[in-house]
Amino acid sequence: MHVLLTILGGVLLLGVFLLFGRQWTVGASLVGPAALVFIPVWFVVAVVNLWVGVSHAGYPLRDELPILLVVFAVPTILAGIVFWQVSRA
């Protein structure tokens, strides 16, 4: 359940980035770059989630690495799709 909530948090954070990118648009669309800026920020959040799982929850690193991959990949793929769609337009 925690994994799903974390992924949902990533999708919501992507939405916030996209909304701010849309708000700051003057002439050119900043939605695409906002999606790209989201990726390293989300990586840091996903690594912090890994660290909390290992150091505080007591899970072994070997068990947490696949979770890191899933938690990072799903919102990142969505950000890539958004960037691809915006860049095509």
Biopython code that builds the backbone (N, CA, C, O; Angstrom):
import numpy as np
from Bio.PDB.StructureBuilder import StructureBuilder

atoms = [
    (1, "MET", "N", (0.816, -1.183, 0.000)),
    (1, "MET", "CA", (0.000, 0.000, 0.000)),
    (1, "MET", "C", (0.864, 1.252, 0.000)),
    (1, "MET", "O", (0.531, 2.248, -0.642)),
    (2, "HIS", "N", (1.977, 1.193, 0.727)),
    (2, "HIS", "CA", (2.876, 2.342, 0.775)),
    (2, "HIS", "C", (3.445, 2.656, -0.605)),
    (2, "HIS", "O", (3.606, 3.821, -0.969)),
    (3, "VAL", "N", (3.745, 1.624, -1.359)),
    (3, "VAL", "CA", (4.288, 1.830, -2.706)),
    (3, "VAL", "C", (3.266, 2.554, -3.581)),
    (3, "VAL", "O", (3.616, 3.492, -4.297)),
    (4, "LEU", "N", (2.019, 2.127, -3.527)),
    (4, "LEU", "CA", (0.983, 2.778, -4.327)),
    (4, "LEU", "C", (0.770, 4.228, -3.909)),
    (4, "LEU", "O", (0.579, 5.097, -4.760)),
    (5, "LEU", "N", (0.802, 4.494, -2.616)),
    (5, "LEU", "CA", (0.660, 5.867, -2.138)),
    (5, "LEU", "C", (1.842, 6.733, -2.559)),
    (5, "LEU", "O", (1.672, 7.909, -2.883)),
    (6, "THR", "N", (3.026, 6.156, -2.554)),
    (6, "THR", "CA", (4.212, 6.903, -2.978)),
    (6, "THR", "C", (4.141, 7.211, -4.472)),
    (6, "THR", "O", (4.472, 8.319, -4.895)),
    (7, "ILE", "N", (3.717, 6.247, -5.261)),
    (7, "ILE", "CA", (3.564, 6.481, -6.700)),
    (7, "ILE", "C", (2.492, 7.537, -6.944)),
    (7, "ILE", "O", (2.675, 8.417, -7.785)),
    (8, "LEU", "N", (1.390, 7.464, -6.230)),
    (8, "LEU", "CA", (0.337, 8.472, -6.351)),
    (8, "LEU", "C", (0.870, 9.851, -5.967)),
    (8, "LEU", "O", (0.541, 10.849, -6.607)),
    (9, "GLY", "N", (1.691, 9.903, -4.925)),
    (9, "GLY", "CA", (2.324, 11.166, -4.556)),
    (9, "GLY", "C", (3.211, 11.697, -5.665)),
    (9, "GLY", "O", (3.257, 12.906, -5.892)),
    (10, "GLY", "N", (3.918, 10.815, -6.360)),
    (10, "GLY", "CA", (4.748, 11.227, -7.483)),
    (10, "GLY", "C", (3.929, 11.770, -8.637)),
    (10, "GLY", "O", (4.312, 12.754, -9.270)),
    (11, "VAL", "N", (2.809, 11.132, -8.909)),
    (11, "VAL", "CA", (1.929, 11.603, -9.985)),
    (11, "VAL", "C", (1.345, 12.967, -9.614)),
    (11, "VAL", "O", (1.250, 13.857, -10.459)),
    (12, "LEU", "N", (0.959, 13.123, -8.363)),
    (12, "LEU", "CA", (0.445, 14.426, -7.913)),
    (12, "LEU", "C", (1.525, 15.503, -7.976)),
    (12, "LEU", "O", (1.253, 16.637, -8.369)),
    (13, "LEU", "N", (2.747, 15.148, -7.590)),
    (13, "LEU", "CA", (3.854, 16.107, -7.683)),
    (13, "LEU", "C", (4.121, 16.489, -9.140)),
    (13, "LEU", "O", (4.410, 17.649, -9.435)),
    (14, "LEU", "N", (4.028, 15.530, -10.036)),
    (14, "LEU", "CA", (4.161, 15.835, -11.462)),
    (14, "LEU", "C", (3.075, 16.815, -11.883)),
    (14, "LEU", "O", (3.342, 17.759, -12.627)),
    (15, "GLY", "N", (1.866, 16.598, -11.416)),
    (15, "GLY", "CA", (0.784, 17.522, -11.719)),
    (15, "GLY", "C", (1.066, 18.927, -11.225)),
    (15, "GLY", "O", (0.759, 19.901, -11.913)),
    (16, "VAL", "N", (1.646, 19.041, -10.045)),
    (16, "VAL", "CA", (2.013, 20.361, -9.507)),
    (16, "VAL", "C", (3.069, 21.011, -10.395)),
    (16, "VAL", "O", (2.969, 22.196, -10.716)),
    (17, "PHE", "N", (4.069, 20.249, -10.788)),
    (17, "PHE", "CA", (5.103, 20.785, -11.681)),
    (17, "PHE", "C", (4.493, 21.264, -12.990)),
    (17, "PHE", "O", (4.841, 22.336, -13.486)),
    (18, "LEU", "N", (3.584, 20.475, -13.547)),
    (18, "LEU", "CA", (2.958, 20.852, -14.815)),
    (18, "LEU", "C", (2.074, 22.085, -14.654)),
    (18, "LEU", "O", (2.031, 22.933, -15.546)),
    (19, "LEU", "N", (1.371, 22.195, -13.531)),
    (19, "LEU", "CA", (0.559, 23.385, -13.291)),
    (19, "LEU", "C", (1.420, 24.636, -13.165)),
    (19, "LEU", "O", (1.078, 25.686, -13.710)),
    (20, "PHE", "N", (2.537, 24.527, -12.449)),
    (20, "PHE", "CA", (3.433, 25.677, -12.341)),
    (20, "PHE", "C", (4.066, 26.006, -13.689)),
    (20, "PHE", "O", (4.263, 27.177, -14.015)),
    (21, "GLY", "N", (4.384, 24.984, -14.470)),
    (21, "GLY", "CA", (4.912, 25.234, -15.811)),
    (21, "GLY", "C", (3.906, 25.953, -16.676)),
    (21, "GLY", "O", (4.266, 26.809, -17.484)),
    (22, "ARG", "N", (2.657, 25.609, -16.506)),
    (22, "ARG", "CA", (1.589, 26.267, -17.274)),
    (22, "ARG", "C", (1.362, 27.696, -16.775)),
    (22, "ARG", "O", (1.097, 28.595, -17.572)),
    (23, "GLN", "N", (1.465, 27.908, -15.460)),
    (23, "GLN", "CA", (1.279, 29.234, -14.886)),
    (23, "GLN", "C", (2.372, 30.200, -15.333)),
    (23, "GLN", "O", (2.106, 31.383, -15.546)),
    (24, "TRP", "N", (3.591, 29.704, -15.477)),
    (24, "TRP", "CA", (4.722, 30.561, -15.807)),
    (24, "TRP", "C", (4.898, 30.746, -17.300)),
    (24, "TRP", "O", (5.890, 31.327, -17.741)),
    (25, "THR", "N", (3.957, 30.265, -18.075)),
    (25, "THR", "CA", (4.039, 30.385, -19.522)),
    (25, "THR", "C", (3.720, 31.817, -19.945)),
    (25, "THR", "O", (2.652, 32.347, -19.641)),
    (26, "VAL", "N", (4.669, 32.430, -20.651)),
    (26, "VAL", "CA", (4.442, 33.769, -21.176)),
    (26, "VAL", "C", (4.213, 33.679, -22.675)),
    (26, "VAL", "O", (3.194, 34.152, -23.178)),
    (27, "GLY", "N", (5.145, 33.082, -23.383)),
    (27, "GLY", "CA", (4.992, 32.929, -24.818)),
    (27, "GLY", "C", (5.161, 31.470, -25.196)),
    (27, "GLY", "O", (4.306, 30.874, -25.852)),
    (28, "ALA", "N", (6.262, 30.918, -24.775)),
    (28, "ALA", "CA", (6.541, 29.521, -25.076)),
    (28, "ALA", "C", (6.001, 28.648, -23.950)),
    (28, "ALA", "O", (5.867, 29.104, -22.815)),
    (29, "SER", "N", (5.698, 27.418, -24.259)),
    (29, "SER", "CA", (5.176, 26.501, -23.262)),
    (29, "SER", "C", (6.295, 26.012, -22.350)),
    (29, "SER", "O", (7.332, 25.540, -22.816)),
    (30, "LEU", "N", (6.072, 26.131, -21.065)),
    (30, "LEU", "CA", (7.032, 25.621, -20.093)),
    (30, "LEU", "C", (6.597, 24.283, -19.512)),
    (30, "LEU", "O", (7.224, 23.772, -18.584)),
    (31, "VAL", "N", (5.523, 23.716, -20.058)),
    (31, "VAL", "CA", (5.030, 22.445, -19.537)),
    (31, "VAL", "C", (6.045, 21.336, -19.811)),
    (31, "VAL", "O", (6.292, 20.501, -18.941)),
    (32, "GLY", "N", (6.629, 21.317, -20.993)),
    (32, "GLY", "CA", (7.623, 20.298, -21.328)),
    (32, "GLY", "C", (8.849, 20.359, -20.441)),
    (32, "GLY", "O", (9.235, 19.339, -19.869)),
    (33, "PRO", "N", (9.484, 21.533, -20.306)),
    (33, "PRO", "CA", (10.624, 21.625, -19.395)),
    (33, "PRO", "C", (10.259, 21.329, -17.944)),
    (33, "PRO", "O", (11.076, 20.784, -17.202)),
    (34, "ALA", "N", (9.049, 21.680, -17.532)),
    (34, "ALA", "CA", (8.628, 21.374, -16.162)),
    (34, "ALA", "C", (8.593, 19.862, -15.946)),
    (34, "ALA", "O", (8.937, 19.380, -14.867)),
    (35, "ALA", "N", (8.183, 19.123, -16.957)),
    (35, "ALA", "CA", (8.169, 17.662, -16.855)),
    (35, "ALA", "C", (9.585, 17.118, -16.740)),
    (35, "ALA", "O", (9.818, 16.138, -16.032)),
    (36, "LEU", "N", (10.530, 17.745, -17.429)),
    (36, "LEU", "CA", (11.925, 17.292, -17.343)),
    (36, "LEU", "C", (12.567, 17.677, -16.017)),
    (36, "LEU", "O", (13.394, 16.929, -15.493)),
    (37, "VAL", "N", (12.203, 18.822, -15.470)),
    (37, "VAL", "CA", (12.740, 19.239, -14.173)),
    (37, "VAL", "C", (12.197, 18.333, -13.066)),
    (37, "VAL", "O", (12.865, 18.112, -12.055)),
    (38, "PHE", "N", (11.000, 17.819, -13.258)),
    (38, "PHE", "CA", (10.393, 16.924, -12.280)),
    (38, "PHE", "C", (11.237, 15.664, -12.071)),
    (38, "PHE", "O", (11.310, 15.157, -10.951)),
    (39, "ILE", "N", (11.866, 15.157, -13.113)),
    (39, "ILE", "CA", (12.547, 13.853, -13.041)),
    (39, "ILE", "C", (13.666, 13.823, -11.998)),
    (39, "ILE", "O", (13.665, 12.909, -11.173)),
    (40, "PRO", "N", (14.622, 14.760, -11.977)),
    (40, "PRO", "CA", (15.642, 14.678, -10.922)),
    (40, "PRO", "C", (15.079, 14.945, -9.523)),
    (40, "PRO", "O", (15.563, 14.386, -8.539)),
    (41, "VAL", "N", (14.066, 15.792, -9.441)),
    (41, "VAL", "CA", (13.446, 16.036, -8.134)),
    (41, "VAL", "C", (12.793, 14.762, -7.630)),
    (41, "VAL", "O", (12.920, 14.421, -6.454)),
    (42, "TRP", "N", (12.101, 14.061, -8.502)),
    (42, "TRP", "CA", (11.456, 12.821, -8.104)),
    (42, "TRP", "C", (12.482, 11.749, -7.772)),
    (42, "TRP", "O", (12.239, 10.918, -6.897)),
    (43, "PHE", "N", (13.617, 11.749, -8.448)),
    (43, "PHE", "CA", (14.672, 10.787, -8.118)),
    (43, "PHE", "C", (15.147, 10.984, -6.681)),
    (43, "PHE", "O", (15.326, 10.018, -5.940)),
    (44, "VAL", "N", (15.349, 12.235, -6.298)),
    (44, "VAL", "CA", (15.773, 12.528, -4.925)),
    (44, "VAL", "C", (14.713, 12.063, -3.929)),
    (44, "VAL", "O", (15.045, 11.469, -2.903)),
    (45, "VAL", "N", (13.451, 12.327, -4.221)),
    (45, "VAL", "CA", (12.364, 11.890, -3.329)),
    (45, "VAL", "C", (12.326, 10.363, -3.238)),
    (45, "VAL", "O", (12.129, 9.818, -2.152)),
    (46, "ALA", "N", (12.511, 9.673, -4.354)),
    (46, "ALA", "CA", (12.488, 8.210, -4.356)),
    (46, "ALA", "C", (13.672, 7.634, -3.576)),
    (46, "ALA", "O", (13.528, 6.627, -2.882)),
    (47, "VAL", "N", (14.838, 8.271, -3.691)),
    (47, "VAL", "CA", (16.008, 7.799, -2.933)),
    (47, "VAL", "C", (15.812, 8.051, -1.439)),
    (47, "VAL", "O", (16.214, 7.227, -0.618)),
    (48, "VAL", "N", (15.207, 9.166, -1.081)),
    (48, "VAL", "CA", (14.900, 9.417, 0.330)),
    (48, "VAL", "C", (13.922, 8.360, 0.845)),
    (48, "VAL", "O", (14.052, 7.891, 1.975)),
    (49, "ASN", "N", (12.956, 7.991, 0.030)),
    (49, "ASN", "CA", (12.032, 6.921, 0.408)),
    (49, "ASN", "C", (12.793, 5.608, 0.619)),
    (49, "ASN", "O", (12.501, 4.868, 1.559)),
    (50, "LEU", "N", (13.751, 5.322, -0.236)),
    (50, "LEU", "CA", (14.594, 4.133, -0.067)),
    (50, "LEU", "C", (15.359, 4.205, 1.236)),
    (50, "LEU", "O", (15.405, 3.228, 1.983)),
    (51, "TRP", "N", (15.959, 5.346, 1.518)),
    (51, "TRP", "CA", (16.747, 5.526, 2.728)),
    (51, "TRP", "C", (15.888, 5.318, 3.982)),
    (51, "TRP", "O", (16.325, 4.683, 4.942)),
    (52, "VAL", "N", (14.669, 5.855, 3.963)),
    (52, "VAL", "CA", (13.775, 5.681, 5.110)),
    (52, "VAL", "C", (13.424, 4.205, 5.276)),
    (52, "VAL", "O", (13.381, 3.699, 6.398)),
    (53, "GLY", "N", (13.178, 3.523, 4.180)),
    (53, "GLY", "CA", (12.858, 2.103, 4.259)),
    (53, "GLY", "C", (13.997, 1.270, 4.811)),
    (53, "GLY", "O", (13.773, 0.313, 5.552)),
    (54, "VAL", "N", (15.212, 1.632, 4.453)),
    (54, "VAL", "CA", (16.377, 0.862, 4.911)),
    (54, "VAL", "C", (16.763, 1.249, 6.332)),
    (54, "VAL", "O", (16.968, 0.375, 7.174)),
    (55, "SER", "N", (16.865, 2.545, 6.612)),
    (55, "SER", "CA", (17.402, 2.964, 7.902)),
    (55, "SER", "C", (16.369, 2.941, 9.027)),
    (55, "SER", "O", (16.706, 2.584, 10.156)),
    (56, "HIS", "N", (15.142, 3.306, 8.751)),
    (56, "HIS", "CA", (14.153, 3.397, 9.820)),
    (56, "HIS", "C", (13.223, 2.187, 9.883)),
    (56, "HIS", "O", (12.883, 1.730, 10.974)),
    (57, "ALA", "N", (12.812, 1.669, 8.744)),
    (57, "ALA", "CA", (11.896, 0.531, 8.745)),
    (57, "ALA", "C", (12.640, -0.795, 8.858)),
    (57, "ALA", "O", (12.038, -1.816, 9.190)),
    (58, "GLY", "N", (13.932, -0.787, 8.588)),
    (58, "GLY", "CA", (14.737, -1.985, 8.764)),
    (58, "GLY", "C", (14.729, -2.961, 7.611)),
    (58, "GLY", "O", (15.161, -4.103, 7.770)),
    (59, "TYR", "N", (14.246, -2.537, 6.445)),
    (59, "TYR", "CA", (14.265, -3.426, 5.283)),
    (59, "TYR", "C", (15.680, -3.503, 4.717)),
    (59, "TYR", "O", (16.407, -2.510, 4.737)),
    (60, "PRO", "N", (16.076, -4.666, 4.215)),
    (60, "PRO", "CA", (17.395, -4.755, 3.580)),
    (60, "PRO", "C", (17.417, -3.980, 2.260)),
    (60, "PRO", "O", (16.406, -3.872, 1.566)),
    (61, "LEU", "N", (18.569, -3.458, 1.941)),
    (61, "LEU", "CA", (18.739, -2.682, 0.712)),
    (61, "LEU", "C", (18.353, -3.516, -0.504)),
    (61, "LEU", "O", (17.775, -2.994, -1.458)),
    (62, "ARG", "N", (18.664, -4.787, -0.475)),
    (62, "ARG", "CA", (18.349, -5.676, -1.594)),
    (62, "ARG", "C", (16.838, -5.765, -1.837)),
    (62, "ARG", "O", (16.406, -5.926, -2.979)),
    (63, "ASP", "N", (16.045, -5.664, -0.787)),
    (63, "ASP", "CA", (14.591, -5.686, -0.936)),
    (63, "ASP", "C", (14.034, -4.338, -1.375)),
    (63, "ASP", "O", (12.996, -4.277, -2.033)),
    (64, "GLU", "N", (14.718, -3.263, -1.016)),
    (64, "GLU", "CA", (14.223, -1.926, -1.322)),
    (64, "GLU", "C", (14.586, -1.448, -2.730)),
    (64, "GLU", "O", (13.895, -0.587, -3.275)),
    (65, "LEU", "N", (15.638, -1.976, -3.323)),
    (65, "LEU", "CA", (16.048, -1.515, -4.651)),
    (65, "LEU", "C", (14.992, -1.742, -5.735)),
    (65, "LEU", "O", (14.775, -0.842, -6.546)),
    (66, "PRO", "N", (14.326, -2.900, -5.790)),
    (66, "PRO", "CA", (13.257, -3.036, -6.798)),
    (66, "PRO", "C", (12.093, -2.077, -6.546)),
    (66, "PRO", "O", (11.455, -1.608, -7.488)),
    (67, "ILE", "N", (11.824, -1.792, -5.291)),
    (67, "ILE", "CA", (10.763, -0.835, -4.964)),
    (67, "ILE", "C", (11.168, 0.553, -5.431)),
    (67, "ILE", "O", (10.339, 1.298, -5.953)),
    (68, "LEU", "N", (12.431, 0.906, -5.248)),
    (68, "LEU", "CA", (12.934, 2.188, -5.749)),
    (68, "LEU", "C", (12.723, 2.282, -7.251)),
    (68, "LEU", "O", (12.299, 3.321, -7.758)),
    (69, "LEU", "N", (13.014, 1.211, -7.957)),
    (69, "LEU", "CA", (12.855, 1.215, -9.411)),
    (69, "LEU", "C", (11.402, 1.460, -9.810)),
    (69, "LEU", "O", (11.140, 2.261, -10.708)),
    (70, "VAL", "N", (10.472, 0.796, -9.170)),
    (70, "VAL", "CA", (9.055, 0.955, -9.507)),
    (70, "VAL", "C", (8.564, 2.342, -9.117)),
    (70, "VAL", "O", (7.884, 3.006, -9.899)),
    (71, "VAL", "N", (8.907, 2.777, -7.916)),
    (71, "VAL", "CA", (8.456, 4.081, -7.425)),
    (71, "VAL", "C", (9.008, 5.203, -8.300)),
    (71, "VAL", "O", (8.314, 6.189, -8.549)),
    (72, "PHE", "N", (10.227, 5.066, -8.760)),
    (72, "PHE", "CA", (10.820, 6.090, -9.611)),
    (72, "PHE", "C", (10.301, 5.999, -11.041)),
    (72, "PHE", "O", (10.062, 7.023, -11.681)),
    (73, "ALA", "N", (10.126, 4.789, -11.540)),
    (73, "ALA", "CA", (9.831, 4.602, -12.962)),
    (73, "ALA", "C", (8.439, 5.073, -13.367)),
    (73, "ALA", "O", (8.289, 5.705, -14.412)),
    (74, "VAL", "N", (7.432, 4.784, -12.576)),
    (74, "VAL", "CA", (6.062, 5.077, -13.005)),
    (74, "VAL", "C", (5.838, 6.575, -13.221)),
    (74, "VAL", "O", (5.405, 6.956, -14.309)),
    (75, "PRO", "N", (6.111, 7.449, -12.237)),
    (75, "PRO", "CA", (5.922, 8.881, -12.500)),
    (75, "PRO", "C", (6.895, 9.431, -13.548)),
    (75, "PRO", "O", (6.556, 10.366, -14.275)),
    (76, "THR", "N", (8.095, 8.860, -13.630)),
    (76, "THR", "CA", (9.060, 9.313, -14.623)),
    (76, "THR", "C", (8.592, 8.978, -16.034)),
    (76, "THR", "O", (8.755, 9.788, -16.947)),
    (77, "ILE", "N", (8.023, 7.815, -16.220)),
    (77, "ILE", "CA", (7.482, 7.450, -17.532)),
    (77, "ILE", "C", (6.333, 8.376, -17.906)),
    (77, "ILE", "O", (6.219, 8.796, -19.057)),
    (78, "LEU", "N", (5.484, 8.692, -16.936)),
    (78, "LEU", "CA", (4.402, 9.647, -17.204)),
    (78, "LEU", "C", (4.958, 11.016, -17.582)),
    (78, "LEU", "O", (4.436, 11.666, -18.488)),
    (79, "ALA", "N", (6.007, 11.460, -16.899)),
    (79, "ALA", "CA", (6.630, 12.744, -17.239)),
    (79, "ALA", "C", (7.219, 12.693, -18.647)),
    (79, "ALA", "O", (7.122, 13.669, -19.391)),
    (80, "GLY", "N", (7.829, 11.567, -19.021)),
    (80, "GLY", "CA", (8.354, 11.418, -20.371)),
    (80, "GLY", "C", (7.265, 11.456, -21.426)),
    (80, "GLY", "O", (7.445, 12.044, -22.493)),
    (81, "ILE", "N", (6.145, 10.835, -21.132)),
    (81, "ILE", "CA", (5.019, 10.861, -22.070)),
    (81, "ILE", "C", (4.489, 12.277, -22.228)),
    (81, "ILE", "O", (4.183, 12.708, -23.340)),
    (82, "VAL", "N", (4.378, 13.005, -21.113)),
    (82, "VAL", "CA", (3.923, 14.397, -21.186)),
    (82, "VAL", "C", (4.887, 15.227, -22.017)),
    (82, "VAL", "O", (4.463, 15.994, -22.883)),
    (83, "PHE", "N", (6.187, 15.079, -21.759)),
    (83, "PHE", "CA", (7.187, 15.825, -22.516)),
    (83, "PHE", "C", (7.106, 15.501, -24.004)),
    (83, "PHE", "O", (7.179, 16.396, -24.846)),
    (84, "TRP", "N", (6.955, 14.215, -24.321)),
    (84, "TRP", "CA", (6.881, 13.785, -25.709)),
    (84, "TRP", "C", (5.651, 14.379, -26.388)),
    (84, "TRP", "O", (5.740, 14.849, -27.522)),
    (85, "GLN", "N", (4.513, 14.365, -25.713)),
    (85, "GLN", "CA", (3.289, 14.894, -26.292)),
    (85, "GLN", "C", (3.376, 16.415, -26.498)),
    (85, "GLN", "O", (2.922, 16.933, -27.519)),
    (86, "VAL", "N", (3.954, 17.118, -25.532)),
    (86, "VAL", "CA", (4.077, 18.572, -25.642)),
    (86, "VAL", "C", (5.072, 18.951, -26.726)),
    (86, "VAL", "O", (4.860, 19.921, -27.454)),
    (87, "SER", "N", (6.156, 18.191, -26.837)),
    (87, "SER", "CA", (7.173, 18.533, -27.836)),
    (87, "SER", "C", (6.687, 18.246, -29.261)),
    (87, "SER", "O", (7.194, 18.839, -30.213)),
    (88, "ARG", "N", (5.715, 17.350, -29.418)),
    (88, "ARG", "CA", (5.171, 17.052, -30.745)),
    (88, "ARG", "C", (4.251, 18.153, -31.234)),
    (88, "ARG", "O", (4.095, 18.354, -32.438)),
    (89, "ALA", "N", (3.643, 18.864, -30.300)),
    (89, "ALA", "CA", (2.655, 19.893, -30.678)),
    (89, "ALA", "C", (3.311, 21.167, -31.156)),
    (89, "ALA", "O", (2.620, 22.122, -31.508)),
]
sb = StructureBuilder()
sb.init_structure("model")
sb.init_model(0)
sb.init_chain("A")
sb.init_seg("    ")
for serial, (resi, resn, name, xyz) in enumerate(atoms, 1):
    if name == "N":
        sb.init_residue(resn, " ", resi, " ")
    sb.init_atom(name, np.array(xyz, "f"), 0.0, 1.0, " ", f" {name:<3s}", serial, name[0])
structure = sb.get_structure()
